[in-house]
C-alpha cells in the first residue's frame, strides 16, 4: 500500500511538472511567449530568438536575437540593426510595454502588448 502511494505521488508530481513548464519558462525569462498589440505580433523563444510581424494584409517580418537587462530590451534584427527599448511588465507579467530608445524605422512610439 505504501509503495503504491509513493508511485501515485511520483506520477502526479511528474504530470504537474510537465504541465507547469510554460509557467517555469515565464519565471526564468519573462519575455518568452507570444505578444500581440493591434497589427504587431512579437514572439520570443526560450533560445533568445524572436520573430516580429508588423501588419496584417501587407506585413513586415523581422527576426533575430534578443537580450535584456533590468532596464533595456535589445532586438538584434538579422540583416539590419539593433532596436533598443525600455520595458515594463504589468498585470502579473501578462502585459508588456515597450518604449523605443533612439530612432527606429519600425516602431516610433510606446506599444502595449498582451500575452496570448
TASUL-V68302 format. One record per residue. RES is the residue in one letter. SS is DSSP state (A for helix, B for strand, O for the rest). PHI is phi in whole degrees, 0 to 359 (999 if undefined). Layout:
res=RES ss=SS phi=PHI
res=RES ss=SS phi=PHI
//
This chain:
res=X ss=O phi=999
res=X ss=A phi=297
res=X ss=A phi=295
res=X ss=A phi=297
res=X ss=A phi=298
res=X ss=A phi=296
res=X ss=A phi=296
res=X ss=A phi=296
res=X ss=A phi=298
res=X ss=A phi=297
res=X ss=A phi=294
res=X ss=A phi=297
res=X ss=A phi=296
res=X ss=A phi=295
res=X ss=A phi=296
res=X ss=A phi=297
res=X ss=A phi=295
res=X ss=A phi=291
res=X ss=A phi=291
res=X ss=O phi=267
res=X ss=A phi=302
res=X ss=A phi=294
res=X ss=A phi=293
res=X ss=A phi=294
res=X ss=A phi=302
res=X ss=A phi=296
res=X ss=A phi=288
res=X ss=A phi=286
res=X ss=O phi=228
res=X ss=O phi=293
res=X ss=O phi=278
res=X ss=O phi=305
res=X ss=B phi=134
res=X ss=B phi=254
res=X ss=B phi=237
res=X ss=B phi=230
res=X ss=B phi=203
res=X ss=O phi=58
res=X ss=O phi=274
res=X ss=B phi=262
res=X ss=B phi=230
res=X ss=B phi=234
res=X ss=B phi=242
res=X ss=B phi=255
res=X ss=O phi=259
res=X ss=O phi=290
res=X ss=O phi=271
res=X ss=O phi=66
res=X ss=B phi=250
res=X ss=B phi=218
res=X ss=B phi=227
res=X ss=B phi=241
res=X ss=B phi=241
res=X ss=B phi=242
res=X ss=O phi=106
res=X ss=O phi=253
res=X ss=O phi=285
res=X ss=O phi=255
res=X ss=O phi=232
res=X ss=B phi=253
res=X ss=B phi=245
res=X ss=B phi=236
res=X ss=B phi=214
res=X ss=B phi=164
res=X ss=B phi=244
res=X ss=B phi=230
res=X ss=B phi=222
res=X ss=B phi=210
res=X ss=O phi=230
res=X ss=O phi=295
res=X ss=O phi=238
res=X ss=B phi=232
res=X ss=B phi=252
res=X ss=B phi=243
res=X ss=B phi=257
res=X ss=B phi=266
res=X ss=B phi=282
res=X ss=O phi=298
res=X ss=O phi=76
res=X ss=O phi=220
res=X ss=O phi=226
res=X ss=B phi=264
res=X ss=B phi=249
res=X ss=B phi=249
res=X ss=B phi=226
res=X ss=B phi=276
res=X ss=B phi=221
res=X ss=B phi=210
res=X ss=B phi=262
res=X ss=B phi=227
res=X ss=O phi=49
res=X ss=O phi=55
res=X ss=O phi=64
res=X ss=O phi=259
res=X ss=B phi=232
res=X ss=B phi=233
res=X ss=B phi=252
res=X ss=B phi=248
res=X ss=B phi=237
res=X ss=B phi=297
res=X ss=B phi=250
res=X ss=O phi=94
res=X ss=O phi=278
res=X ss=O phi=221
res=X ss=O phi=276
res=X ss=O phi=256
res=X ss=O phi=230
res=X ss=O phi=247
res=X ss=O phi=221
res=X ss=O phi=297
res=X ss=B phi=230
res=X ss=B phi=253
res=X ss=B phi=259
res=X ss=B phi=243
res=X ss=B phi=289
res=X ss=O phi=270
//
